[in-house]
Amino acid sequence: MIKSMTGYGSAKGTAGDLEISIEVKSVNNRYLDASVRMPRSFLFAEDAVKSAVQKHISRGKVDVFISVDSSAANNMTVKVNEGLLKGYLDAIGHISAEYGLPNDLTAVSISRFPDILSVEKADLDAEAISAGIVAVAEEALADFDSMRQREGEKLCADVLAKLETIESLVCEVEKESPKTVEAYRNRLREKMTELLGTAGVDENRILAEAAIFSDRIAVDEETVRLRSHMSQLRSMLKGASPIGRKIDFLIQEFNREANTIGSKCQNSDIAHVVVDLKSEIEKIREQIQNIE
């Protein structure tokens, strides 16, 4: 099933004591352009997230937003500077003994001395956290893919409906084309009769001229190719692989055949049909810009 290039997905999860929240958004783009936004302290997981994105998406401008809540994490430790503490105690004991002052130190009072206590952040397990972030990213991408598939189904239905219209227009062209030759043959007979009289009309000459005219305006090849292109497009729409670029090329061929029919037609009715035909092809071209 085809997928739309536009979509949104989100997921929440944990990586150890970290709360992870991820959002994925995308819009149309000719190639894959993935951008990951996350806290600087967790940038070590960026490449792994981008690799996960590349497995799910072949083209489009994709933005991945990652937020990390570490408020519940128990990764802060308080350390005592033992050497400095001993120095303070020795110095204060010396002052007390030397000058006869009371030594009324308490654990709380001395902990307030500069640099006695320090708060340090424990080293992060980068590999485990990266794996946790990627796991949440996979959930967000799965949600993202579900939305793109739903949009893809709508795009597919719309394109197929327009193909039905194009097929009916091709039928009209095939129906009207022989009438153009017949009308040309009758006009030619009338002119020759007007100029030469009934006795001077050469039916063989009329048939030869009509055959030359018929060959010049024949659109059989173009309509056959158009039907072939329509069959290919229907087959592509049933495929599962990214097909947006292939369809884009195929629609160029649709336009080529329609333009050729328009240049050959000598009939106002066919000309109107060709205008409608090109309009439907253009509508498909616009829609497939949304297909991955």
LUMKOLSE-233000 format. One record per residue (C-alpha): residue number from 1; residue in one letter; chain; z, x, y. Coordinates in steps of 0.001 Angstrom, whole numbers, plus 500000, padded with zeros to 6 digits. Layout:
N
REC   n res chain      Z      X      Y
REC NUM   a     A      Z      X      Y
...
END
This chain:
292
REC   n res chain      Z      X      Y
REC   1   m     A 500000 500000 500000
REC   2   i     A 499136 501272 503454
REC   3   k     A 501855 502088 505969
REC   4   s     A 502030 501679 509703
REC   5   m     A 502601 504796 511799
REC   6   t     A 505189 502973 513903
REC   7   g     A 508613 502216 512503
REC   8   y     A 512373 502486 512762
REC   9   g     A 515099 503247 510250
REC  10   s     A 518776 504148 510310
REC  11   a     A 521617 505085 507988
REC  12   k     A 525239 506203 508068
REC  13   g     A 527145 508371 505633
REC  14   t     A 529511 511270 505228
REC  15   a     A 529322 514982 504593
REC  16   g     A 532824 516031 503590
REC  17   d     A 535104 514902 506434
REC  18   l     A 532155 514436 508825
REC  19   e     A 530773 511028 509756
REC  20   i     A 526957 511198 509960
REC  21   s     A 524739 508670 511743
REC  22   i     A 520935 509058 511723
REC  23   e     A 518117 507094 513386
REC  24   v     A 514388 507630 512776
REC  25   k     A 511709 506324 515156
REC  26   s     A 507952 506912 515214
REC  27   v     A 504860 506052 517237
REC  28   n     A 501153 506738 516751
REC  29   n     A 499894 510294 516829
REC  30   r     A 496858 512033 515384
REC  31   y     A 498970 514603 513532
REC  32   l     A 502595 514881 512414
REC  33   d     A 504890 515835 515280
REC  34   a     A 508530 515740 514131
REC  35   s     A 511437 516311 516513
REC  36   v     A 515071 516522 515339
REC  37   r     A 517893 516101 517842
REC  38   m     A 521389 517005 516664
REC  39   p     A 524573 518794 517854
REC  40   r     A 524050 522529 518355
REC  41   s     A 526833 523441 515925
REC  42   f     A 524869 521785 513096
REC  43   l     A 521397 523147 513868
REC  44   f     A 521488 525032 510554
REC  45   a     A 520453 521718 508916
REC  46   e     A 517397 521138 511151
REC  47   d     A 514782 522716 508863
REC  48   a     A 516084 520804 505844
REC  49   v     A 515835 517513 507759
REC  50   k     A 512283 518326 508883
REC  51   s     A 511316 519056 505275
REC  52   a     A 512643 515625 504272
REC  53   v     A 510615 514008 507054
REC  54   q     A 507419 515748 505899
REC  55   k     A 507845 514301 502402
REC  56   h     A 507799 510767 503778
REC  57   i     A 505400 510996 506732
REC  58   s     A 501945 512565 507026
REC  59   r     A 501194 511802 510682
REC  60   g     A 502773 510225 513735
REC  61   k     A 505193 511303 516452
REC  62   v     A 508598 511123 514771
REC  63   d     A 511980 511433 516472
REC  64   v     A 515112 511916 514366
REC  65   f     A 518442 511425 516115
REC  66   i     A 521528 512787 514319
REC  67   s     A 525089 512307 515543
REC  68   v     A 528108 513905 513864
REC  69   d     A 531676 512659 514307
REC  70   s     A 534142 515395 513292
REC  71   s     A 537280 513710 514659
REC  72   a     A 538562 513015 511145
REC  73   a     A 537787 516496 509876
REC  74   n     A 540712 518729 508946
REC  75   n     A 539031 521950 509949
REC  76   m     A 541370 523223 512685
REC  77   t     A 544131 525763 511929
REC  78   v     A 546991 527104 514088
REC  79   k     A 547751 530800 513644
REC  80   v     A 550720 532888 514767
REC  81   n     A 550082 536286 516275
REC  82   e     A 552789 538025 514242
REC  83   g     A 552484 541401 515943
REC  84   l     A 552718 539953 519433
REC  85   l     A 555637 537685 518436
REC  86   k     A 557605 540683 517092
REC  87   g     A 556878 542536 520321
REC  88   y     A 558221 539650 522419
REC  89   l     A 561407 539392 520274
REC  90   d     A 562085 543120 520473
REC  91   a     A 561548 543169 524219
REC  92   i     A 563790 540133 524840
REC  93   g     A 566512 541552 522519
REC  94   h     A 566402 544804 524462
REC  95   i     A 566751 542969 527788
REC  96   s     A 569700 540933 526451
REC  97   a     A 571531 544009 525145
REC  98   e     A 570751 546292 528059
REC  99   y     A 571655 543876 530830
REC 100   g     A 574221 541654 529136
REC 101   l     A 572154 538548 529332
REC 102   p     A 572362 535721 526781
REC 103   n     A 569574 535606 524242
REC 104   d     A 568925 531855 524027
REC 105   l     A 565453 531913 522483
REC 106   t     A 564271 529033 520281
REC 107   a     A 561160 528690 518180
REC 108   v     A 559728 526161 520630
REC 109   s     A 560461 528273 523710
REC 110   i     A 558918 531421 522307
REC 111   s     A 555861 529528 521013
REC 112   r     A 555082 528826 524661
REC 113   f     A 554679 532501 525420
REC 114   p     A 551039 533537 526095
REC 115   d     A 548876 534119 523027
REC 116   i     A 551657 533552 520483
REC 117   l     A 549813 530590 518957
REC 118   s     A 546030 530211 518647
REC 119   v     A 543912 527323 517402
REC 120   e     A 540929 528297 515290
REC 121   k     A 538145 526272 513750
REC 122   a     A 537691 526777 510032
REC 123   d     A 534326 528091 508853
REC 124   l     A 531870 525316 507995
REC 125   d     A 530313 525080 504553
REC 126   a     A 526780 525062 505945
REC 127   e     A 525112 524453 502582
REC 128   a     A 527269 521457 501675
REC 129   i     A 527057 519915 505138
REC 130   s     A 523289 520419 505242
REC 131   a     A 522952 518676 501868
REC 132   g     A 525084 515785 503136
REC 133   i     A 523023 515387 506300
REC 134   v     A 519774 515429 504288
REC 135   a     A 521165 512778 501925
REC 136   v     A 521874 510465 504870
REC 137   a     A 518451 511326 506336
REC 138   e     A 516809 510263 503052
REC 139   e     A 518519 506864 503334
REC 140   a     A 517347 506493 506934
REC 141   l     A 513801 507490 505919
REC 142   a     A 513848 504954 503068
REC 143   d     A 514807 502240 505562
REC 144   f     A 512121 503573 507906
REC 145   d     A 509494 503435 505135
REC 146   s     A 510421 499844 504277
REC 147   m     A 509665 498757 507830
REC 148   r     A 506400 500723 507884
REC 149   q     A 505315 499096 504620
REC 150   r     A 505983 495621 506002
REC 151   e     A 503957 496448 509090
REC 152   g     A 501261 497969 506870
REC 153   e     A 500953 494727 504902
REC 154   k     A 500307 492817 508123
REC 155   l     A 497742 495383 509264
REC 156   c     A 496007 495218 505893
REC 157   a     A 495819 491408 505987
REC 158   d     A 494394 491480 509498
REC 159   v     A 491739 494081 508636
REC 160   l     A 490726 492161 505499
REC 161   a     A 490353 488963 507545
REC 162   k     A 488102 490783 509997
REC 163   l     A 486065 492171 507097
REC 164   e     A 485439 488579 505957
REC 165   t     A 484120 487797 509423
REC 166   i     A 481898 490887 509401
REC 167   e     A 480520 489928 505995
REC 168   s     A 479593 486458 507241
REC 169   l     A 477871 488000 510274
REC 170   v     A 475894 490349 508022
REC 171   c     A 474777 487295 506045
REC 172   e     A 473520 485730 509268
REC 173   v     A 471550 488867 510116
REC 174   e     A 469963 488871 506657
REC 175   k     A 469129 485183 507007
REC 176   e     A 467574 485470 510475
REC 177   s     A 465634 488707 509973
REC 178   p     A 462750 487192 507891
REC 179   k     A 462381 484429 510474
REC 180   t     A 461586 487055 513095
REC 181   v     A 458623 488319 511070
REC 182   e     A 457356 484772 510485
REC 183   a     A 457645 483999 514193
REC 184   y     A 455768 487205 515042
REC 185   r     A 452962 486326 512579
REC 186   n     A 452591 482840 514086
REC 187   r     A 452505 484206 517640
REC 188   l     A 449883 486752 516636
REC 189   r     A 447719 484048 514990
REC 190   e     A 448012 481852 518108
REC 191   k     A 446924 484672 520413
REC 192   m     A 443970 485644 518220
REC 193   t     A 442933 482004 517952
REC 194   e     A 443186 481627 521708
REC 195   l     A 441048 484687 522314
REC 196   l     A 438535 484504 519455
REC 197   g     A 438584 480924 518285
REC 198   t     A 439291 479752 514765
REC 199   a     A 436244 481438 513285
REC 200   g     A 437190 484871 514610
REC 201   v     A 440711 485003 513157
REC 202   d     A 441070 487690 510481
REC 203   e     A 443981 486697 508233
REC 204   n     A 444064 490099 506585
REC 205   r     A 444476 491755 509980
REC 206   i     A 447287 489363 510831
REC 207   l     A 449033 490115 507556
REC 208   a     A 448639 493871 508073
REC 209   e     A 450062 493685 511620
REC 210   a     A 452913 491498 510415
REC 211   a     A 453673 493990 507630
REC 212   i     A 453823 496867 510118
REC 213   f     A 456083 494824 512403
REC 214   s     A 458261 493813 509476
REC 215   d     A 458739 497422 508438
REC 216   r     A 459683 498389 511992
REC 217   i     A 462387 495740 512375
REC 218   a     A 463625 495674 508764
REC 219   v     A 467420 495967 508579
REC 220   d     A 467786 495811 504802
REC 221   e     A 468959 499413 504557
REC 222   e     A 471541 498895 507299
REC 223   t     A 472963 495698 505841
REC 224   v     A 473139 497243 502364
REC 225   r     A 475041 500233 503770
REC 226   l     A 477328 497926 505722
REC 227   r     A 478185 496050 502539
REC 228   s     A 478834 499378 500809
REC 229   h     A 481137 500451 503661
REC 230   m     A 483007 497149 503421
REC 231   s     A 483517 497670 499698
REC 232   q     A 484825 501192 500316
REC 233   l     A 487209 499961 503001
REC 234   r     A 488636 497292 500706
REC 235   s     A 489208 499940 498036
REC 236   m     A 490914 502235 500539
REC 237   l     A 493252 499467 501659
REC 238   k     A 494464 499122 498068
REC 239   g     A 495297 502829 497842
REC 240   a     A 498756 504316 498253
REC 241   s     A 497932 507631 499911
REC 242   p     A 497641 508135 503701
REC 243   i     A 494171 506844 504582
REC 244   g     A 494151 506376 508354
REC 245   r     A 491811 509290 509087
REC 246   k     A 489410 508326 506280
REC 247   i     A 489191 504758 507563
REC 248   d     A 488621 506050 511084
REC 249   f     A 485594 508004 509850
REC 250   l     A 484319 505022 507847
REC 251   i     A 484506 502733 510877
REC 252   q     A 482267 505176 512740
REC 253   e     A 479694 504505 510023
REC 254   f     A 480165 500751 510522
REC 255   n     A 479334 501229 514192
REC 256   r     A 476314 503370 513383
REC 257   e     A 474765 500658 511192
REC 258   a     A 475557 497908 513710
REC 259   n     A 473950 499900 516530
REC 260   t     A 470826 500479 514431
REC 261   i     A 470545 496759 513673
REC 262   g     A 470936 496029 517369
REC 263   s     A 468180 498461 518319
REC 264   k     A 465778 496990 515734
REC 265   c     A 466341 493301 516340
REC 266   q     A 463583 491402 518157
REC 267   n     A 465413 488108 518012
REC 268   s     A 467923 486777 520538
REC 269   d     A 469869 485003 517791
REC 270   i     A 470282 488271 515876
REC 271   a     A 471211 490037 519127
REC 272   h     A 474085 487595 519633
REC 273   v     A 475214 488114 516050
REC 274   v     A 475164 491900 516536
REC 275   v     A 477382 491547 519621
REC 276   d     A 479914 489607 517527
REC 277   l     A 479550 492143 514720
REC 278   k     A 480316 495082 516995
REC 279   s     A 483236 493188 518502
REC 280   e     A 484838 492707 515066
REC 281   i     A 484253 496351 514159
REC 282   e     A 485942 497415 517398
REC 283   k     A 488941 495204 516576
REC 284   i     A 489269 496952 513215
REC 285   r     A 488947 500348 514901
REC 286   e     A 491830 499476 517206
REC 287   q     A 494004 498276 514337
REC 288   i     A 493490 501320 512156
REC 289   q     A 494874 503529 514915
REC 290   n     A 498238 502209 513688
REC 291   i     A 497645 503156 510047
REC 292   e     A 499131 506364 508659
END
